[in-house]
Amino acid sequence: MSGSISIFSVQVPEVSQNKDRIFKLFVLSILIAVPKLYSMGGYNKMPLYSGITLLILVAINRLSPARLNKWLIKTSLIALAFVFLNRFSTDSIFLLIWVFIICFILLRPKSNFRLIKIIGANLVLFVTLFSLIELPFRLSESVEGNPNIQSGVRFDSKEFIQLRTKDFFIRAEVASMDSESKMGPNQEYYFVNKNLVDSFGQTVVLKDFDGSYIKIKNGRRVTIGNTDRRHNRVFVFGGSTIFCAEVPDSMTIPSELQKTVLGAGFSVDVFNYGIPGVRIKSQLETLKTITDLGPSDIVLFYDGVNDLNTVFRKGLESKNAILPGKQLTKFAEFFDKKSLLAKTLISGFLDSRGVDKIFLSTEAEKQVADIWLSYDLVARDYVKSNGAKFVHILQPNWVTFKGGVDATKSNKRWSDMKIIQNYFEKIATPDNKIENFTKGLDDLDATPFIDWAHLDEIGNKKIAEEMFTVLKPLLEAQKNS
């Protein structure tokens, strides 16, 4: 046992100058790149990270072949390269830990800390085997055609529209394959969501992006037909369901609304202020960045899904306020987000747990009022103080759609979400001047949902038409003033 470490029944050779260096460095480079598999679209970057690791190790070995055992220098250089590649993001922390574990086990020549090495080696073996099973899930994700299926609460995708069957999605995919400079539609979504959503103080912002599927200019997704010069304006705020990453620029809700408004003879520019992941609180902060808001403007908030999910998550956390239940839930949710394999295994656990009954019957309604209605009132007063008009719409989602009724009966998670959703609908009334669009899609022949919240181009057009019905009296008043 003096020359090896036992990993269950597997023998892993320790680093020594007598071993095959090329094979060892190759294995090292692959193992070190494994964590990238668990980031959005990260499997595409695994060869890059593996290649950089291999270059660093080979370069150091060539420069000082007699000093192969200077593991700390190699570890530090690899870690610094990964930090730079990840732009000093939080992902860097996990990569750094992994790099040091791998290098400590396989590059550090000293035989002390044997127990730590055995534990670390077994951890590496487990993660590697788990990743081999994870890889097919990630590869299937790349052709799934539903980028947002991993956002929020997941459900069986067979119930939803598959974007990969849509002509516009297929055309975009083919165009990206024919050009080295073009990303596919899923790749653009991943890139925008991971790299271009940022914060400035309390305000969430978007960085500009000139994609073939998604274009962001001046911090807003482009609205087709908007000139940015018309006197009257409609500002549409929301989360990813207004940003509409699932469709090209011309098929977003704001673009469809712009088309409808112009077709009806109104000279109005529609602006897309949708940002993936934001809630009504962030929408209000973004609204305040419009310095010239005035009487010729209409502000439209279209939301509910992200705030609903927030209340639901609070309910999950309250399931067990004491250890180990609360920590177990957080642990499960962490891996549920990071791994598609874990999501498949863990989601059933989270679904079966559901939300605490006391929370649902008492606290949930108060939470909805605190995080949604209260900001509606603040936003409404802010818009009014600037002389503009305010429209607030409660959006539909899977549990409000006719096709999702059966899901709420057979799935604890969806059942609990429907109870919370009812509190939103209780608030969305004419008395509170909030429009309820939760049944606005029910007259469609087929589901427009590609996941529990996001719509295809047919759903977007339908919502835009419903929006115009609400906006028309306000637009006519502006036109006649």
JOHU-V707283 format. One record per residue. N is the residue number from 1. OMEGA is omega in radians with two decimals (* if undefined). Layout:
[[N,OMEGA] [N,OMEGA]]
This chain:
[[1,-3.05] [2,-3.10] [3,-3.10] [4,3.07] [5,-3.12] [6,3.02] [7,-2.97] [8,-3.13] [9,-3.07] [10,3.10] [11,3.13] [12,-3.11] [13,3.01] [14,-3.12] [15,3.02] [16,-3.10] [17,-3.09] [18,-3.11] [19,3.14] [20,-3.04] [21,-3.07] [22,3.14] [23,-3.12] [24,-3.13] [25,3.13] [26,3.11] [27,3.11] [28,-3.08] [29,3.12] [30,-3.12] [31,-3.09] [32,-3.11] [33,-3.05] [34,-3.09] [35,3.14] [36,3.12] [37,-3.00] [38,3.02] [39,-3.08] [40,-3.14] [41,-3.01] [42,-3.13] [43,3.09] [44,-3.09] [45,-3.13] [46,3.10] [47,3.13] [48,-3.13] [49,3.10] [50,-3.14] [51,3.12] [52,3.10] [53,-3.12] [54,3.13] [55,-3.14] [56,-3.12] [57,-3.13] [58,-3.12] [59,-3.13] [60,3.14] [61,3.14] [62,-3.13] [63,3.14] [64,-3.07] [65,-3.12] [66,-3.10] [67,-3.11] [68,-2.99] [69,3.07] [70,-3.01] [71,-3.07] [72,3.11] [73,3.13] [74,-3.14] [75,-3.10] [76,3.14] [77,3.11] [78,-3.13] [79,3.13] [80,3.12] [81,-3.13] [82,3.09] [83,3.13] [84,-3.13] [85,-3.12] [86,3.06] [87,3.07] [88,3.14] [89,3.13] [90,3.09] [91,-3.11] [92,-3.10] [93,-3.14] [94,3.12] [95,3.14] [96,3.13] [97,-3.12] [98,3.13] [99,-3.11] [100,3.09] [101,-3.12] [102,-3.08] [103,3.10] [104,-3.10] [105,-2.94] [106,-3.12] [107,-3.10] [108,-3.01] [109,-3.04] [110,-3.07] [111,3.11] [112,-3.05] [113,-3.05] [114,-3.13] [115,3.12] [116,3.12] [117,-3.14] [118,3.12] [119,-3.14] [120,-3.14] [121,3.10] [122,3.08] [123,3.13] [124,3.13] [125,-3.13] [126,-3.12] [127,-3.13] [128,3.12] [129,3.10] [130,-3.12] [131,3.09] [132,3.08] [133,3.14] [134,-3.02] [135,3.10] [136,3.09] [137,-3.13] [138,3.13] [139,3.10] [140,3.09] [141,-3.06] [142,3.14] [143,-3.09] [144,3.12] [145,3.09] [146,-3.03] [147,-3.06] [148,-3.10] [149,3.14] [150,-3.11] [151,3.07] [152,-3.09] [153,-3.08] [154,3.06] [155,-3.10] [156,-3.01] [157,-3.14] [158,3.13] [159,-2.98] [160,3.08] [161,3.07] [162,-3.11] [163,-3.10] [164,3.10] [165,-3.09] [166,-3.12] [167,-3.08] [168,3.12] [169,3.13] [170,3.14] [171,3.14] [172,3.11] [173,-3.14] [174,3.14] [175,3.14] [176,3.12] [177,-3.11] [178,-3.09] [179,3.12] [180,-3.05] [181,-3.09] [182,3.02] [183,2.98] [184,-3.11] [185,3.08] [186,3.13] [187,3.11] [188,3.11] [189,-3.13] [190,-3.10] [191,-3.14] [192,-3.06] [193,-3.07] [194,-2.97] [195,-2.97] [196,3.06] [197,-3.04] [198,3.12] [199,3.09] [200,-2.99] [201,3.11] [202,-3.07] [203,3.05] [204,-3.07] [205,3.04] [206,3.03] [207,-3.09] [208,-3.07] [209,-3.12] [210,3.11] [211,3.10] [212,-3.11] [213,-3.12] [214,3.05] [215,3.10] [216,-3.11] [217,-3.10] [218,3.08] [219,-3.13] [220,3.02] [221,-3.06] [222,3.01] [223,-3.12] [224,-3.10] [225,3.11] [226,3.13] [227,-3.06] [228,-3.13] [229,-3.11] [230,-3.06] [231,-3.13] [232,-3.05] [233,2.99] [234,3.12] [235,-3.10] [236,-3.12] [237,3.10] [238,3.12] [239,-3.11] [240,3.14] [241,2.97] [242,3.06] [243,3.01] [244,-3.13] [245,-3.07] [246,-3.06] [247,3.07] [248,-3.06] [249,-3.04] [250,-3.05] [251,3.09] [252,3.11] [253,3.11] [254,3.11] [255,3.08] [256,3.09] [257,3.11] [258,3.13] [259,-3.12] [260,-3.13] [261,3.13] [262,3.13] [263,3.13] [264,3.06] [265,3.13] [266,3.11] [267,-3.02] [268,3.01] [269,3.10] [270,-3.10] [271,-3.13] [272,3.08] [273,3.08] [274,3.10] [275,-3.10] [276,3.01] [277,-3.02] [278,3.06] [279,-3.06] [280,3.12] [281,3.13] [282,3.09] [283,3.12] [284,3.13] [285,3.10] [286,3.10] [287,-3.10] [288,3.11] [289,3.10] [290,-2.99] [291,-3.09] [292,3.11] [293,-3.07] [294,-3.04] [295,-3.13] [296,-3.04] [297,3.00] [298,3.09] [299,-3.11] [300,3.02] [301,3.11] [302,-2.99] [303,3.13] [304,-3.06] [305,-3.10] [306,3.09] [307,3.05] [308,3.14] [309,3.11] [310,3.12] [311,3.12] [312,3.13] [313,3.08] [314,3.10] [315,3.08] [316,-3.13] [317,-3.11] [318,-3.12] [319,3.07] [320,-3.11] [321,-3.14] [322,3.11] [323,0.01] [324,-3.03] [325,-3.09] [326,-3.13] [327,3.11] [328,3.11] [329,3.13] [330,3.11] [331,-3.14] [332,-3.12] [333,3.12] [334,-3.13] [335,3.07] [336,-3.14] [337,-3.01] [338,-2.99] [339,3.09] [340,3.07] [341,3.10] [342,3.11] [343,3.13] [344,-3.09] [345,-2.99] [346,-3.07] [347,3.10] [348,3.10] [349,3.14] [350,3.13] [351,-3.07] [352,3.13] [353,3.13] [354,-3.08] [355,3.12] [356,-3.06] [357,3.12] [358,3.09] [359,-3.13] [360,-3.03] [361,-3.08] [362,-2.98] [363,-3.04] [364,-3.12] [365,3.11] [366,3.12] [367,3.13] [368,3.13] [369,-3.08] [370,-3.02] [371,-3.10] [372,-3.09] [373,-3.10] [374,3.13] [375,3.00] [376,-3.11] [377,3.12] [378,3.14] [379,-3.13] [380,3.13] [381,-3.14] [382,3.14] [383,3.14] [384,-3.14] [385,3.10] [386,3.09] [387,-3.12] [388,3.11] [389,-3.09] [390,3.06] [391,3.12] [392,-3.07] [393,2.98] [394,-3.03] [395,3.06] [396,3.00] [397,-3.01] [398,-3.07] [399,3.06] [400,-3.09] [401,-3.09] [402,-3.12] [403,-3.11] [404,-3.10] [405,-3.13] [406,-3.13] [407,-3.12] [408,3.13] [409,-3.01] [410,-3.05] [411,-3.07] [412,-3.13] [413,-3.12] [414,3.10] [415,3.12] [416,3.13] [417,3.12] [418,3.10] [419,3.11] [420,3.10] [421,3.14] [422,3.10] [423,3.06] [424,-3.12] [425,3.08] [426,3.13] [427,-3.07] [428,-3.08] [429,3.07] [430,3.13] [431,3.11] [432,3.12] [433,3.07] [434,-3.14] [435,3.14] [436,-3.13] [437,-2.98] [438,3.10] [439,-3.06] [440,-3.12] [441,-3.00] [442,-3.13] [443,3.05] [444,-3.09] [445,-3.10] [446,3.13] [447,3.04] [448,-3.04] [449,3.03] [450,2.93] [451,-2.98] [452,-3.06] [453,-2.98] [454,-3.01] [455,2.99] [456,-3.07] [457,3.12] [458,3.09] [459,3.12] [460,3.14] [461,3.13] [462,3.11] [463,3.12] [464,3.11] [465,3.10] [466,3.09] [467,-3.13] [468,3.10] [469,3.12] [470,-3.07] [471,-2.99] [472,3.12] [473,3.13] [474,3.12] [475,3.10] [476,3.11] [477,3.10] [478,-3.08] [479,-3.09] [480,-3.10] [481,*]]
